[in-house]
Amino acid sequence: MSSKHAPGTTPANLNKPSIANLPYELQVAIFEAAVERQIFFVEISNDVLRFSSPSGRAIGLACQLSREIYLKGKVLKMFGNKPHWLDPDRDIFYLCKDDPVPRTNRPTDFESSVLKGDAFDERVVRNVAVDLGYLGEHPRHDAMVRIWHLFPSLRTLHILAPKGPPHTPPLLATPETLVLSDIPSNQVVAAPHQDRELWLAVRYQVKKVCARILTTENGWQGRYYPEVVGHLTSLWVAQPEPEPETETETEPALQTEMRIETQGETETQTI
């Protein structure tokens, strides 16, 4: 392993250990491991679409090397009036809020409804996430039609299930607090109106619906069959501080005096 150092990495304090003292290959590996996928929050309310900024990624500001690795594979795109660096192959767009999904039998029914709000390049939105409850009851046809209409370049559908016993409600999250973990194949996940439905069954049903839509709708033949991935959502949420307990007032009749004698001195305390 060579001793070449990365350009732009210099120790901030020569008396303390620094990543700049590591071999170049190790520096690259550390920065690559530190660059995580970003999660954009998407909200639709009254047919107005909004994208929230992902959590801050200070790793791109550490040095010249970290910036080069952070920007590797990313493109600069506008969402509304804000530019964002994003990796279309990794970053996830979480549809955390949406208007009620209307009942429809054909995907073309949605084409008459044009959303207002943030404009975006639909080609870069390839990984979409929704809560398990968003998919609704079997066969989940309407929800998939809605997702495909909003994001026609869909490649992977991420389904977020609350971490906990069946029917645990999803918790409110922000880009800074949302934490995803893979669902084990034998994990019991509470689908709507299903007391104990295995995650494998949920994934199978979604895939079946996707296949049926693509084979029956001629206008959507050019779309990709999406990969279905499940995640358990766990949140780092600040717990509310407990309210101070109110002390029970002591009735005067219950107050007594206790006399303590120490080395000839007498101290009186009320108890």
C-alpha atoms as one frame of an Amber mdcrd trajectory, in Angstrom:
protein
   0.000   0.000   0.000   1.467   3.329  -1.023   2.056   6.251   1.287   0.573
   8.777  -1.134  -1.625  11.303   0.610  -4.803  12.698  -0.803  -4.659  16.210
  -2.261  -6.159  18.754   0.073  -5.976  16.645   3.227  -3.772  18.205   5.874
  -3.779  17.654   9.621  -5.610  20.352  11.545  -3.355  19.730  14.538   0.051
  18.121  14.099  -0.071  16.802  17.672  -3.291  14.795  17.162  -4.070  11.769
  14.984  -5.487  12.767  11.614  -6.937  11.007   8.601  -4.409  12.961   6.555
  -1.650  10.759   8.009  -3.223   7.586   6.640  -2.270   6.073   3.281  -4.211
   7.427   0.333  -6.144   4.195  -0.221  -7.418   4.168   3.366  -8.498   7.777
   3.119 -10.503   6.998  -0.010 -12.121   3.947   1.627 -13.113   5.964   4.715
 -14.711   8.758   2.712 -16.531   6.316   0.409 -17.982   4.505   3.433 -19.070
   7.819   4.964 -21.063   8.908   1.913 -24.581   7.564   2.508 -27.625   7.718
   0.291 -29.756  10.799   0.727 -33.464  10.716   1.476 -35.630  13.480   0.014
 -39.052  13.941   1.605 -41.931  14.473  -0.851 -45.258  15.963   0.234 -48.407
  16.408  -1.841 -51.206  18.448  -0.354 -54.145  19.829  -2.346 -52.385  18.774
  -5.562 -49.303  20.826  -4.644 -46.015  18.903  -4.657 -43.052  19.857  -2.455
 -39.563  18.402  -1.992 -37.694  18.924   1.277 -33.912  19.203   1.412 -32.091
  16.078   2.637 -30.120  16.173   5.844 -26.827  18.023   5.692 -23.850  16.092
   4.386 -20.829  17.833   5.854 -18.602  14.987   4.650 -18.395  16.766   1.293
 -16.800  19.777   2.970 -14.041  18.000   4.883 -11.352  18.377   2.220 -10.719
  18.234  -1.484 -10.736  14.426  -1.556 -13.978  14.110   0.416 -15.675  16.560
  -1.958 -14.516  14.614  -5.002 -15.848  11.359  -3.574 -19.087  12.970  -2.395
 -19.795  14.372  -5.867 -18.813  11.171  -7.656 -21.873   9.895  -9.519 -23.984
  12.896  -8.514 -25.776  15.341 -10.787 -26.976  18.863  -9.999 -30.727  19.141
 -10.478 -33.353  21.727  -9.643 -36.269  20.862  -7.376 -38.508  23.893  -7.350
 -36.200  26.841  -6.912 -33.413  24.911  -5.130 -30.532  23.023  -6.731 -29.496
  19.716  -5.133 -26.645  17.324  -5.758 -28.112  13.830  -5.947 -27.177  10.332
  -7.012 -30.096   9.005  -9.109 -28.996   5.403  -8.588 -28.868   5.573  -4.766
 -30.893   8.464  -3.374 -34.456   7.780  -2.213 -37.542   9.988  -2.584 -39.909
   9.267   0.303 -43.553  10.086  -0.440 -44.401  10.801   3.190 -47.634  12.711
   2.550 -50.099  12.460  -0.296 -53.641  13.368  -1.110 -56.138  10.495  -0.916
 -55.492   8.084  -3.759 -58.569   8.167  -6.020 -60.212   4.981  -7.174 -59.300
   4.176 -10.767 -59.283   1.247 -13.122 -56.777   2.571 -15.646 -53.539   4.516
 -15.218 -54.587   6.991 -17.910 -57.239   8.347 -15.543 -54.463  10.218 -13.722
 -53.203  12.025 -16.830 -55.896  14.686 -16.521 -54.547  15.731 -13.114 -51.402
  17.882 -13.274 -49.755  18.666  -9.945 -48.669  22.166  -9.070 -45.740  23.074
  -6.862 -42.091  22.097  -7.251 -40.949  21.271 -10.765 -38.393  18.475 -11.065
 -36.660  16.257 -13.583 -38.662  13.033 -13.374 -35.804  11.068 -14.969 -33.658
  11.285 -11.828 -36.369  10.065  -9.430 -35.737   6.332  -9.699 -35.966   5.148
  -6.068 -39.291   5.899  -4.387 -40.333   5.032  -0.826 -43.821   4.864   0.691
 -45.199   3.684   4.018 -46.728   0.229   4.116 -50.114   1.746   4.880 -49.949
   3.879   1.708 -50.348   0.760  -0.420 -53.817   0.129   1.022 -55.649  -3.163
   0.926 -55.057  -5.983  -1.531 -54.518  -5.782  -4.496 -52.849  -2.354  -4.076
 -53.584  -1.466  -7.687 -54.554   2.187  -7.161 -51.501   3.041  -5.093 -49.087
   1.605  -7.654 -50.830   3.443 -10.464 -50.464   6.657  -8.480 -46.755   6.110
  -7.807 -45.999   5.249 -11.425 -47.896   8.286 -12.655 -45.941  10.618 -10.385
 -42.550   8.982 -10.995 -42.475   7.240 -14.396 -38.724   6.493 -14.139 -39.297
   4.267 -11.093 -36.661   1.538 -10.715 -36.964   0.526  -7.045 -39.947   0.787
  -4.713 -38.915   1.004  -1.049 -41.670   0.100   1.418 -41.233   1.413   4.958
 -42.786  -0.582   7.803 -42.774   0.676  11.417 -40.402  -1.233  13.652 -42.471
  -2.847  16.381 -45.367  -5.256  16.950 -48.117  -5.585  14.319 -50.112  -2.424
  13.640 -47.472  -0.150  15.130 -48.348   3.292  13.687 -45.680   5.071  11.629
 -43.911   7.835  13.509 -43.315  11.310  12.205 -39.804  11.662  10.841 -37.505
  14.227   9.283 -34.551  13.727   6.926 -32.315  13.907  10.002 -34.185  11.336
  12.107 -35.257   8.663   9.634 -33.210   5.483  10.029 -33.756   2.480   7.748
 -32.881  -1.148   8.367 -33.539  -4.174   6.185 -36.543  -6.373   6.904 -35.563
  -9.987   7.657 -37.258 -12.459   5.344 -39.221 -13.952   8.240 -40.221 -10.613
   9.784 -43.944 -10.328  10.540 -45.211  -7.055   9.099 -48.712  -5.740   9.731
 -50.293  -4.986   6.386 -53.591  -3.039   6.452 -56.395  -5.263   7.742 -54.045
  -8.248   7.884 -53.193  -9.328  11.424 -50.112 -11.353  10.597 -48.922 -11.054
   7.013 -45.325 -12.025   6.265 -43.220  -9.435   4.513 -42.589 -11.967   1.744
 -46.331 -12.009   1.054 -46.477  -8.221   0.948 -43.626  -8.058  -1.543 -45.160
 -10.806  -3.679 -48.497  -8.978  -3.887 -46.863  -5.689  -4.891 -44.780  -7.395
  -7.572 -47.842  -9.200  -8.884 -49.752  -5.924  -9.180 -46.813  -4.267 -10.970
 -46.632  -7.105 -13.479 -50.382  -6.947 -14.118 -50.304  -3.188 -14.711 -47.389
  -3.393 -17.149 -48.937  -6.238 -19.134 -52.440  -4.758 -19.388 -51.685  -1.078
 -19.998 -50.328  -0.555 -23.501 -49.380   3.050 -22.799 -46.934   1.992 -20.093
 -44.969  -0.641 -21.955 -41.728   1.349 -21.810 -41.604   1.416 -18.010 -39.379
  -0.751 -15.873 -40.497  -3.571 -13.649 -39.457  -2.209 -10.231 -37.490  -4.015
  -7.576 -39.403  -4.115  -4.285 -37.327  -3.548  -1.144 -38.588  -3.410   2.429
 -37.201  -1.467   5.378 -37.999  -1.284   9.058 -38.071   2.337  10.147 -36.546
   3.290  13.454 -36.300   6.887  14.575 -34.012   8.763  16.872 -36.638  10.967
  18.456 -36.004  13.309  21.348 -38.189  12.192  24.210 -40.275  14.939  25.833
 -39.060  16.009  29.230 -41.303  14.733  32.044 -43.365  17.345  33.769 -42.216
  18.114  37.308 -44.258  16.334  39.877 -46.338  18.542  42.122 -45.574  17.999
  45.732 -48.463  17.041  47.924 -49.222  19.746  50.375 -48.836  18.657  53.957
 -51.715  19.450  56.201 -50.739  21.553  59.224 -52.271  18.983  61.555 -49.783
  16.388  60.324 -46.720  18.548  60.885 -44.668  17.613  63.927 -41.415  18.801
  65.302 -38.456  16.513  65.725 -35.797  17.594  68.163 -32.261  16.372  67.493
 -29.632  16.800  70.152 -26.026  16.787  68.965 -23.139  17.621  71.266 -25.291
  19.650  73.544 -26.931  21.664  70.762 -30.570  21.271  69.938 -31.828  21.459
  66.307 -35.473  21.613  65.484 -36.784  20.245  62.127 -40.333  20.222  60.832
 -41.417  16.964  59.209
